[in-house]
Amino acid sequence: MLEHIVGNLASYGSAGLLSVVVLMVVTGRLVPSSTVRRLQKTDQWLVEQLKISDDMNQATIVKQLGIIKELTESTCLTNAILSELKPRPSDKDPT
């Protein structure tokens, strides 16, 4: 619809031009440059926040992997100690 009006703008004159501008503003196709700049700054800020969040998530994952490795090593050591403490068939009383 908007393209049809713009195509025949010469026949509508200034009223047609005003109608097109109003339609563009109402539909969100025409916004002030300050709004565009504000939205661009907001987008840039969001991208920076996502990068910071991603870096923090990666640091957290590395820290968690280190903790899991330590727990796995201590579990292996505990398992080895408990295996050595189990009575062996030769240690049993022959009664």
Secondary structure, 3 states (H helix, E strand, C coil): CHHHHHHCHHHHHHHHHHHHHHHHHHHCCCCCHHHHHHHHHHHHHHHHHHHHHHHHHHHHHHHHHHHHHHHHHHHHHHHHHHHHHCCCHHHCCCC
